[in-house]
Amino acid sequence: MKKYIVATLVVIAALYWFFQTPSINSPYSYDSIKTSQPPLSSSLQLDTEELHAKADSPNNYQSCILLIESNKNTRRDWANEQDWDQWLDKGYSIDDITLAIDHFSSQLHAANWRVKQLKFHSQLSKQNRELDEQAKQQFPEIYTDFVWERPVPQPSLKNITELSDDDAIALIQATGLTVDDVDWLLQQDSLSEALLFHAVNKLEDVNALLGDHIFAGENLHLIETAAANGQERVLNLLLTKNSELSNDPYLGTTMEYALAHLDYFFSFNKPLDDGAFARQVRIIKTLQALNSPANFTSQTEQQIAGHFPRNIYQFDAEQLAILQNEFELDLTQIVPKKSLAYDPNSPLIEELNTDLTQALAKQTSPAQLTQCQLLVENVNSQWQPHDLSYFSHKLIREGKQVNVANLNDIDPVLADCFSDTQRQRLPYRRSNNKSLNDAVYRLAKQKQIKKAIKMVENSQLEEAVNRDFFYQLLGYNPEYFTPLQLSQLRQETFDYNRIYRFSRKNITSLITQGLDIDKLDYEGRSLLDMAILNQDLTLLKYLVSHHISYPARANGRDPLYLLLDTNNYQFNPEHLLEYLSALMVLEPNIYPYHQRLMSLIRLKYPEIYTQITNQLPRLIVKDDTPLPPAVCHHN
């Protein structure tokens, strides 16, 4: 990760300042606008040979999902590795390349690249390139470890918000300001309008481009900053100085920044009689009179909605009526923006598509991918389950209580999902006494468990701390089970998640040491559940061979349900038959919800279904068996 330099180079000390700021990621964690090709990521890693083998006959839902995800990853990686600047040298325009990045990568990536190009000739960007070049000459060995730029704001202004208004104004009057310094000042809520007026009046050119730096936004001119921060009088001052309204066809216009700020007021219930609300409305009226445009996905009396990179604005019928009746502002009269139009047949798109097709062809053929996409779309179109929220509202509309029993009548997964929201977890707390911890666990390693237990007991710790010691110590040796259960650390009800976490390899030994194979834990889980949820076939076979009782539950998913649930992220169709063969020895009852799950397996994995039912005919389902109606939560 590059660092932002805090040093003053001797050869350029008279000209520029440097400051050190650690490199940071973008503060924006999501793209609120859907793009034509959004960025995608997946943790799935495919073996190339396995992928091709599966793709030869793409009739398996999971292999198709993996193939599609891998294809998306390849697209993403290809787009991220592109040197988009090179296309400028080949004669393509900034607009052409912006649309290409938007299509193949993401809107945010396109906006970032476009801003960098449009700000290329700004004063700050020129200075930063000069600093970068000089640093490259002066410090070749460490040059690449740093980013060299002029600080914004300049160091003398950094603490201006801590000064009195008079002192702050005096500082402004004594300081040579750049347009980027003034842009920063406009974003400081605590500074007075008088100070901001002094700052703006010091600029020779209010239309100067803002520079590209680590904290820079995507606005190009000061007037957008004023509109986005509700600075009405500053905006009017800029207009008297012949400030030009921004009208970029891809980035935000002046009007769009103003609308986004008004949307912010509505979203956080800003009182209508608040002066800031009225000022923002007047800003929009001013811009409307100057025909400042905005992008709209909807512009009717019922809804106004639009977006630009990183921002959205939307107003419902009630809000539009308030603006009309209280402020005489009609958003339907705003001029629509002429945005960039994507052309799939443009020369650049065609050239890039050719390159991308070649990259994807190394992985799979277009025919195979298309066949997989059709298979997945077919399954998804037939199976459209609803989640807990949907069925909870449905029960309320029917005058029924939202409880475990009623949800279980719909599907056991809903009962479990609801129980998880109501259940009180067992408290655990790690001891913060390092010397005690070290001594106890040293004794455990030395197989002196009785001394270790006595040391914990003598410390008179809280129950949550004792519980943590119990499972930690149990993880050292399964033979510690009995002495732990005979001590003050004894657990009346177990937590199988904890047991599996600390004693995964020793559970069978724990059973021989006295762990009741049929006992359920505090959440009602069976050891069978743990074996299935953790894909532990060895444990499952052991439990079955030792005649574990199949858990009888009035509500919630049983082990067979957990095994057949294709929506479980751990579901593995390739090993399903092996697990089923072991579990079905216990002869569990087959209920309608099990049959629904088998119906879904038949839809998603027809070959697997055939293999299962050939060996286990009890799991055959009728052709008209419905699919599962519910999932816990939609992904």
C-alpha distance (Angstrom), angle and dihedral (degrees) to the residues before:
residue distance angle dihedral
M1 . . .
K2 3.77 . .
K3 3.77 121.5 .
Y4 3.77 129.2 -139.3
I5 3.77 108.3 -121.7
V6 3.77 124.3 -114.7
A7 3.72 102.1 -168.3
T8 3.75 139.9 92.9
L9 3.75 115.0 -123.9
V10 3.76 112.1 -136.9
V11 3.79 95.1 -138.2
I12 3.80 93.5 53.5
A13 3.80 103.5 26.7
A14 3.78 91.5 111.7
L15 3.76 92.2 56.3
Y16 3.82 111.2 36.4
W17 3.74 145.0 23.8
F18 3.75 127.2 -132.6
F19 3.72 130.6 -158.0
Q20 3.80 136.3 -179.3
T21 3.77 120.5 -119.4
P22 3.79 124.0 160.6
S23 3.76 113.8 -117.8
I24 3.79 110.9 -101.1
N25 3.74 136.5 -168.2
S26 3.79 121.2 -113.1
P27 3.81 111.6 -75.6
Y28 3.77 88.8 -135.7
S29 3.77 110.4 93.0
Y30 3.78 97.7 -175.9
D31 3.75 144.2 23.1
S32 3.79 107.4 -119.7
I33 3.78 92.8 -164.6
K34 3.79 122.0 73.2
T35 3.76 111.9 -126.3
S36 3.74 131.2 -158.4
Q37 3.81 90.9 -108.8
P38 3.82 110.4 19.4
P39 3.78 121.5 -163.2
L40 3.75 112.2 -93.9
S41 3.76 133.2 -165.5
S42 3.75 135.9 -179.6
S43 3.77 137.3 179.1
L44 3.80 90.6 -142.8
Q45 3.79 113.5 117.7
L46 3.77 117.2 -168.9
D47 3.74 130.1 -156.8
T48 3.81 104.8 -127.1
E49 3.78 96.6 -136.2
E50 3.80 92.6 46.2
L51 3.79 90.4 48.8
H52 3.80 93.7 53.0
A53 3.78 91.8 45.4
K54 3.79 91.6 54.0
A55 3.77 93.4 42.5
D56 3.82 91.6 57.4
S57 3.79 87.2 76.7
P58 3.82 107.8 19.1
N59 3.79 98.9 -169.5
N60 3.79 96.5 117.9
Y61 3.80 117.5 92.0
Q62 3.77 96.7 -146.8
S63 3.80 95.7 45.3
C64 3.80 87.7 50.0
I65 3.80 91.1 49.8
L66 3.79 89.4 51.2
L67 3.80 91.1 47.3
I68 3.80 92.6 49.9
E69 3.82 92.3 46.5
S70 3.78 91.4 48.7
N71 3.80 89.5 49.5
K72 3.79 90.0 52.5
N73 3.79 90.9 48.9
T74 3.79 90.2 51.9
R75 3.80 90.5 50.4
R76 3.80 90.7 48.9
D77 3.79 94.2 47.6
W78 3.80 91.5 46.2
A79 3.81 91.3 52.0
N80 3.80 93.4 45.9
E81 3.79 91.6 51.3
Q82 3.79 93.7 52.4
D83 3.80 118.4 114.5
W84 3.78 94.7 -139.9
D85 3.81 93.3 -178.9
Q86 3.80 90.4 66.9
W87 3.78 90.8 69.6
L88 3.80 89.7 63.9
D89 3.78 88.4 60.4
K90 3.80 88.6 51.3
G91 3.78 91.3 59.1
Y92 3.78 102.4 -98.5
S93 3.80 118.8 136.8
I94 3.78 128.5 -118.9
D95 3.82 87.9 -110.0
D96 3.82 91.8 53.3
I97 3.77 92.9 50.8
T98 3.81 93.7 42.9
L99 3.79 90.4 57.2
A100 3.79 91.2 45.7
I101 3.81 92.6 52.8
D102 3.81 90.4 45.8
H103 3.80 90.2 52.7
F104 3.79 100.3 42.7
S105 3.82 100.3 31.5
S106 3.81 123.4 9.8
Q107 3.76 144.0 -60.4
L108 3.80 92.0 -109.0
H109 3.80 92.4 51.7
A110 3.80 89.4 49.2
A111 3.81 92.4 48.6
N112 3.81 92.6 48.8
W113 3.78 92.2 50.7
R114 3.80 93.5 44.9
V115 3.80 93.5 50.2
K116 3.79 90.9 50.9
Q117 3.81 90.8 53.0
L118 3.81 95.6 44.7
K119 3.80 91.5 48.7
F120 3.78 93.4 46.2
H121 3.83 93.2 104.6
S122 3.82 96.4 42.9
Q123 3.79 116.8 120.9
L124 3.80 93.1 -114.9
S125 3.80 93.8 48.3
K126 3.81 90.6 51.0
Q127 3.80 91.1 49.6
N128 3.78 91.7 48.9
R129 3.80 91.8 51.5
E130 3.82 89.8 50.8
L131 3.81 90.7 49.5
D132 3.77 90.2 48.1
E133 3.80 92.5 51.3
Q134 3.79 93.6 46.8
A135 3.79 91.3 48.9
K136 3.78 89.4 50.0
Q137 3.82 89.5 55.7
Q138 3.81 96.6 41.7
F139 3.81 100.7 39.5
P140 3.82 108.5 26.2
E141 3.80 93.9 156.4
I142 3.82 96.4 56.4
Y143 3.80 99.3 22.3
T144 3.79 96.1 105.0
D145 3.81 93.1 49.9
F146 3.79 92.8 67.2
V147 3.77 141.7 48.6
W148 3.77 111.5 -135.0
E149 3.78 117.0 -147.8
R150 3.76 144.3 140.5
P151 3.80 111.6 -101.8
V152 3.81 120.9 -109.1
P153 2.91 112.9 -123.7
Q154 3.76 100.4 26.2
P155 3.83 111.7 -112.8
S156 3.81 95.6 -103.0
L157 3.82 90.3 62.9
K158 3.77 98.4 45.0
N159 3.84 95.4 98.0
I160 3.80 98.4 33.2
T161 3.80 92.9 118.7
E162 3.81 89.0 64.5
L163 3.82 93.0 58.4
S164 3.78 128.0 88.0
D165 3.78 114.4 -99.8
D166 3.80 92.7 -106.5
D167 3.80 92.7 49.5
A168 3.79 91.5 45.2
I169 3.83 92.1 51.7
A170 3.78 90.1 47.6
L171 3.80 89.2 52.6
I172 3.80 90.8 51.0
Q173 3.79 91.5 50.6
A174 3.81 91.3 50.7
T175 3.81 96.0 46.1
G176 3.76 129.7 80.9
L177 3.81 103.8 -128.2
T178 3.78 130.8 -156.5
V179 3.78 124.6 -154.3
D180 3.82 88.5 -105.6
D181 3.80 91.4 55.1
V182 3.81 89.8 52.3
D183 3.82 90.8 46.9
W184 3.80 88.5 56.0
L185 3.80 91.7 47.5
L186 3.81 91.6 53.5
Q187 3.80 89.3 58.7
Q188 3.83 94.1 56.0
D189 3.81 105.8 96.5
S190 3.79 95.7 -161.1
L191 3.81 97.4 58.9
S192 3.81 118.2 101.9
E193 3.80 125.0 -116.0
A194 3.82 88.6 -120.7
L195 3.80 90.1 59.5
L196 3.80 92.4 46.4
F197 3.83 89.9 50.2
H198 3.81 89.9 53.5
A199 3.81 89.9 49.2
V200 3.81 95.2 49.1
N201 3.81 92.2 45.3
K202 3.80 90.3 56.5
L203 3.80 92.0 62.9
E204 3.78 118.2 95.6
D205 3.81 93.4 -158.6
V206 3.81 119.5 29.2
N207 3.81 89.0 -177.4
A208 3.80 93.3 61.6
L209 3.79 113.6 129.1
L210 3.77 116.6 -103.7
G211 3.78 113.1 -120.0
D212 3.77 132.3 -113.9
H213 3.82 112.5 -110.3
I214 3.77 139.9 141.5
F215 3.83 95.4 -83.7
A216 3.81 97.3 34.1
G217 3.77 120.5 126.1
E218 3.78 126.1 -144.8
N219 3.79 95.7 -98.6
L220 3.79 114.2 111.8
H221 3.82 103.4 -158.0
L222 3.78 140.8 32.6
I223 3.80 94.0 -110.8
E224 3.81 90.6 65.9
T225 3.80 89.7 54.1
A226 3.80 90.5 51.3
A227 3.82 91.3 49.1
A228 3.80 92.5 47.0
N229 3.81 93.7 50.1
G230 3.80 100.4 43.3
Q231 3.80 94.0 -110.9
E232 3.82 96.1 154.3
R233 3.79 99.5 167.3
V234 3.79 92.3 42.9
L235 3.81 89.4 51.8
N236 3.80 90.5 50.8
L237 3.81 90.2 48.5
L238 3.80 90.0 52.0
L239 3.80 89.9 51.0
T240 3.81 91.3 52.5
K241 3.79 86.2 54.0
N242 3.82 88.7 55.7
S243 3.78 95.6 -105.1
E244 3.77 109.8 179.6
L245 3.80 118.8 -128.3
S246 3.78 114.9 -118.7
N247 3.78 113.5 -113.7
D248 3.80 104.8 169.5
P249 3.83 111.0 163.7
Y250 3.82 92.9 -138.6
L251 3.81 109.1 22.8
G252 3.79 124.6 57.2
T253 3.80 120.5 -65.0
T254 3.79 122.0 -143.5
M255 3.81 89.5 -100.9
E256 3.79 92.4 49.6
Y257 3.79 91.9 54.1
A258 3.80 89.0 50.1
L259 3.82 92.9 49.2
A260 3.80 92.0 48.5
H261 3.81 89.7 55.0
L262 3.81 91.8 49.3
D263 3.80 89.3 50.2
Y264 3.82 87.6 52.6
F265 3.83 89.9 56.5
F266 3.80 91.9 51.9
S267 3.81 92.7 45.4
F268 3.81 91.5 55.5
N269 3.82 94.9 39.8
K270 3.77 96.4 -113.7
P271 3.84 107.0 -168.7
L272 3.79 112.8 -105.6
D273 3.78 90.8 -131.6
D274 3.80 91.1 55.8
G275 3.78 110.1 115.3
A276 3.80 92.0 -133.6
F277 3.81 90.8 59.0
A278 3.79 92.7 52.1
R279 3.81 91.7 46.0
Q280 3.80 91.3 53.5
V281 3.80 90.8 50.4
R282 3.81 90.2 51.2
I283 3.81 90.6 49.8
I284 3.80 89.6 55.3
K285 3.81 91.2 47.3
T286 3.80 90.1 51.8
L287 3.79 92.2 49.8
Q288 3.79 91.5 44.6
A289 3.79 90.2 56.1
L290 3.81 87.9 54.0
N291 3.84 91.5 50.7
S292 3.79 94.4 -115.2
P293 3.82 104.2 174.5
A294 3.78 133.8 -139.8
N295 3.79 136.8 -165.9
F296 3.80 114.5 -108.9
T297 3.77 131.5 -170.0
S298 3.81 86.7 180.0
Q299 3.81 128.6 16.4
T300 3.79 109.3 171.2
E301 3.78 136.8 119.9
Q302 3.82 87.7 -99.3
Q303 3.78 98.6 49.9
I304 3.77 141.2 8.2
A305 3.80 113.9 -165.6
G306 3.77 135.2 160.4
H307 3.76 144.3 138.2
F308 3.77 148.2 -156.8
P309 3.81 128.3 -172.0
R310 3.81 111.5 -47.3
N311 3.81 92.9 -4.7
I312 3.78 141.0 80.8
Y313 3.78 134.2 -176.6
Q314 3.77 125.8 -165.4
F315 3.79 133.9 164.0
D316 3.80 126.1 -172.6
A317 3.79 127.7 -144.5
E318 3.81 93.1 -90.2
Q319 3.80 93.4 51.3
L320 3.81 91.7 45.7
A321 3.80 89.5 52.5
I322 3.82 90.5 51.7
L323 3.79 91.4 51.5
Q324 3.80 90.9 47.8
N325 3.79 98.3 44.2
E326 3.79 101.0 35.4
F327 3.81 100.8 34.2
E328 3.83 105.8 15.7
L329 3.80 89.6 -123.2
D330 3.80 116.1 147.2
L331 3.80 110.8 -168.9
T332 3.80 91.7 -173.6
Q333 3.81 87.9 72.9
I334 3.80 95.1 61.2
V335 3.79 112.1 116.2
P336 3.85 112.4 -107.0
K337 3.78 114.5 -118.0
K338 3.79 121.9 -117.1
S339 3.79 101.0 -127.6
L340 3.77 129.5 -169.0
A341 3.80 111.1 -81.5
Y342 3.78 118.8 -137.3
D343 3.79 114.1 -133.2
P344 3.82 113.9 -167.7
N345 3.80 89.4 -162.8
S346 3.80 97.1 53.0
P347 3.82 114.9 126.4
L348 3.80 94.2 -113.6
I349 3.80 94.1 48.4
E350 3.79 90.9 48.4
E351 3.80 92.0 49.2
L352 3.79 92.3 48.3
N353 3.79 92.1 45.5
T354 3.79 89.5 55.1
D355 3.79 90.9 52.5
L356 3.80 92.7 45.2
T357 3.81 92.2 48.1
Q358 3.78 89.6 55.4
A359 3.79 91.1 50.2
L360 3.82 92.6 49.1
A361 3.81 92.9 44.8
K362 3.80 88.9 65.9
Q363 3.79 87.0 65.3
T364 3.80 105.9 36.6
S365 3.77 141.0 -22.6
P366 3.82 122.3 -95.6
A367 3.80 89.4 -119.5
Q368 3.80 92.3 56.0
L369 3.79 92.0 47.3
T370 3.80 92.2 48.4
Q371 3.79 91.5 49.3
C372 3.79 90.6 51.2
Q373 3.78 92.7 47.8
L374 3.80 90.5 51.9
L375 3.80 91.1 49.2
V376 3.80 93.1 50.5
E377 3.80 92.4 44.4
N378 3.80 89.8 50.8
V379 3.80 92.5 52.4
N380 3.79 93.7 44.4
S381 3.79 92.0 48.5
Q382 3.81 91.6 53.3
W383 3.81 97.0 42.2
Q384 3.78 113.0 52.5
P385 3.80 107.3 153.4
H386 3.79 125.1 -176.0
D387 3.79 126.2 -131.4
L388 3.80 136.8 -126.9
S389 3.80 93.4 -85.6
Y390 3.81 92.1 54.7
F391 3.80 95.2 49.0
S392 3.82 92.6 43.0
H393 3.80 90.2 57.4
K394 3.81 89.7 44.1
L395 3.81 91.7 55.2
I396 3.80 90.6 48.7
R397 3.80 91.2 50.9
E398 3.81 88.4 51.6
G399 3.80 91.0 51.7
K400 3.80 93.8 -111.8
Q401 3.77 130.0 130.9
V402 3.78 120.5 -103.4
N403 3.77 99.2 -125.3
V404 3.78 140.0 131.3
A405 3.79 95.7 -94.3
N406 3.80 96.3 51.4
L407 3.78 92.4 44.3
N408 3.80 91.0 48.1
D409 3.81 89.2 55.3
I410 3.80 86.7 61.9
D411 3.80 95.8 42.7
P412 3.81 134.1 -35.3
V413 3.81 92.3 -123.6
L414 3.80 88.7 67.6
A415 3.81 91.1 52.5
D416 3.80 90.9 53.5
C417 3.78 92.3 44.3
F418 3.80 91.6 51.5
S419 3.81 92.2 45.1
D420 3.79 90.0 54.3
T421 3.81 89.6 58.5
Q422 3.81 91.7 50.8
R423 3.79 102.4 37.5
Q424 3.77 120.0 105.9
R425 3.79 109.7 -137.7
L426 3.77 122.5 -133.6
P427 3.80 107.3 -101.9
Y428 3.78 118.9 -118.5
R429 3.76 127.8 -176.6
R430 3.77 128.5 178.5
S431 3.79 115.6 -131.0
N432 3.79 111.4 -107.5
N433 3.80 91.6 -156.6
K434 3.80 100.8 104.2
S435 3.77 95.8 -173.9
L436 3.81 91.1 51.8
N437 3.79 92.0 47.3
D438 3.78 93.1 49.3
A439 3.79 92.6 48.2
V440 3.83 95.0 46.5
Y441 3.78 95.6 47.9
R442 3.80 92.3 43.5
L443 3.80 88.6 56.9
A444 3.82 89.9 47.5
K445 3.80 90.6 54.0
Q446 3.82 88.9 49.9
K447 3.84 90.1 52.5
Q448 3.78 91.4 -115.2
I449 3.80 93.0 131.0
K450 3.80 96.5 153.5
K451 3.80 91.4 57.3
A452 3.80 90.6 45.8
I453 3.81 91.1 51.4
K454 3.80 92.1 46.7
M455 3.80 90.7 52.0
V456 3.80 91.0 53.4
E457 3.82 92.3 45.2
N458 3.81 92.5 50.5
S459 3.80 90.1 52.8
Q460 3.83 90.0 65.8
L461 3.79 94.3 -142.8
E462 3.78 130.6 -179.7
E463 3.79 117.8 -85.6
A464 3.82 91.8 -110.8
V465 3.82 90.3 56.1
N466 3.82 92.7 45.9
R467 3.80 89.2 51.1
D468 3.79 91.0 53.7
F469 3.81 91.0 49.7
F470 3.82 90.0 50.5
Y471 3.79 94.8 59.0
Q472 3.79 94.6 37.6
L473 3.80 92.0 52.8
L474 3.79 92.4 43.5
G475 3.79 88.2 58.4
Y476 3.82 91.3 63.7
N477 3.76 96.5 62.0
P478 3.85 133.5 -7.0
E479 3.80 88.2 -140.3
Y480 3.80 87.0 71.4
F481 3.82 90.1 70.6
T482 3.81 96.6 89.8
P483 3.83 98.3 44.1
L484 3.80 89.9 46.5
Q485 3.79 91.6 50.8
L486 3.82 90.3 49.1
S487 3.81 91.7 52.7
Q488 3.78 135.5 75.1
L489 3.81 86.7 -93.4
R490 3.82 90.0 68.2
Q491 3.82 116.7 140.3
E492 3.79 116.1 -143.6
T493 3.80 91.6 -169.2
F494 3.77 121.8 27.1
D495 3.78 132.6 -136.7
Y496 3.79 105.5 -138.0
N497 3.77 92.1 -167.6
R498 3.80 88.7 61.3
I499 3.79 93.2 43.6
Y500 3.78 90.8 51.4
R501 3.79 91.9 45.7
F502 3.80 95.6 53.3
S503 3.82 101.7 25.5
R504 3.78 104.9 31.1
K505 3.78 95.3 135.5
N506 3.79 93.8 42.3
I507 3.81 104.8 48.3
T508 3.79 93.6 108.8
S509 3.81 88.6 50.8
L510 3.80 89.6 49.8
I511 3.78 88.9 55.6
T512 3.80 90.6 53.4
Q513 3.80 87.5 48.9
G514 3.80 92.0 57.0
L515 3.81 109.7 -79.0
D516 3.82 103.9 146.2
I517 3.80 105.9 -118.1
D518 3.82 92.6 -153.7
K519 3.80 99.1 44.5
L520 3.81 118.3 111.1
D521 3.78 120.7 -138.9
Y522 3.80 126.6 -120.9
E523 3.82 91.2 -80.6
G524 3.80 92.9 49.1
R525 3.79 94.0 -104.4
S526 3.78 122.6 149.8
L527 3.77 126.1 -145.8
L528 3.82 84.0 -114.3
D529 3.80 88.5 62.3
M530 3.78 90.4 51.3
A531 3.81 92.7 50.4
I532 3.81 91.7 51.5
L533 3.79 97.6 41.2
N534 3.79 90.4 49.7
Q535 3.81 94.6 42.2
D536 3.78 90.2 -122.7
L537 3.79 104.2 157.5
T538 3.81 92.9 171.1
L539 3.80 91.2 57.7
L540 3.80 91.9 43.9
K541 3.81 92.1 54.0
Y542 3.79 91.0 45.5
L543 3.82 92.3 52.3
V544 3.79 92.4 47.8
S545 3.80 92.6 46.7
H546 3.80 88.8 52.6
H547 3.81 91.4 52.4
I548 3.76 99.6 -113.2
S549 3.79 112.5 -170.0
Y550 3.79 114.0 -108.6
P551 3.84 104.5 -118.3
A552 3.80 114.2 -110.0
R553 3.80 109.2 -146.1
A554 3.77 128.2 -177.7
N555 3.80 89.6 -160.5
G556 3.77 138.0 16.4
R557 3.78 136.1 33.8
D558 3.77 120.1 -41.4
P559 3.83 124.1 -151.3
L560 3.82 92.7 -90.5
Y561 3.79 90.8 53.3
L562 3.80 90.8 50.1
L563 3.78 90.3 51.1
L564 3.82 95.6 48.5
D565 3.82 96.5 42.5
T566 3.80 105.6 112.8
N567 3.78 90.1 -174.5
N568 3.79 90.8 66.7
Y569 3.79 107.3 104.9
Q570 3.83 88.9 -134.7
F571 3.80 93.8 54.1
N572 3.80 110.4 131.9
P573 3.80 115.3 -173.8
E574 3.79 93.9 -172.4
H575 3.80 92.8 65.3
L576 3.80 98.0 31.3
L577 3.78 96.0 101.6
E578 3.80 92.4 51.6
Y579 3.83 91.2 53.3
L580 3.80 92.6 43.7
S581 3.79 91.9 50.6
A582 3.79 89.2 57.1
L583 3.82 96.9 42.3
M584 3.82 96.9 45.3
V585 3.80 89.9 62.2
L586 3.81 84.3 78.9
E587 3.83 88.8 59.8
P588 3.81 98.0 -134.3
N589 3.79 117.8 -166.2
I590 3.79 114.4 -97.8
Y591 3.79 111.2 -131.9
P592 3.82 130.8 -173.9
Y593 3.79 91.0 -99.1
H594 3.81 89.9 57.2
Q595 3.80 89.1 50.7
R596 3.80 90.9 51.3
L597 3.78 89.3 53.8
M598 3.79 90.7 50.5
S599 3.80 88.8 50.3
L600 3.79 88.7 56.6
I601 3.80 91.5 47.9
R602 3.80 88.1 52.8
L603 3.80 89.5 53.4
K604 3.80 96.5 44.7
Y605 3.78 101.2 33.0
P606 3.83 110.5 21.6
E607 3.80 94.2 168.7
I608 3.81 92.2 50.0
Y609 3.80 90.1 47.9
T610 3.79 90.7 53.4
Q611 3.80 92.2 49.4
I612 3.81 91.7 49.3
T613 3.80 96.6 47.2
N614 3.79 93.2 44.8
Q615 3.78 88.9 59.2
L616 3.81 98.9 29.9
P617 3.82 108.1 33.2
R618 3.82 91.6 175.4
L619 3.80 86.2 76.5
I620 3.81 96.0 57.3
V621 3.81 111.4 120.6
K622 3.79 131.7 -160.4
D623 3.79 120.5 -102.3
D624 3.81 91.8 -111.7
T625 3.81 95.4 50.2
P626 3.83 106.6 132.9
L627 3.78 123.7 -123.6
P628 3.82 122.4 -110.2
P629 3.82 108.8 -75.1
A630 3.78 98.2 -151.9
V631 3.77 149.9 44.7
C632 3.78 126.5 -173.7
H633 3.80 96.5 -118.5
H634 3.76 132.0 -12.1
N635 3.81 113.1 -111.1
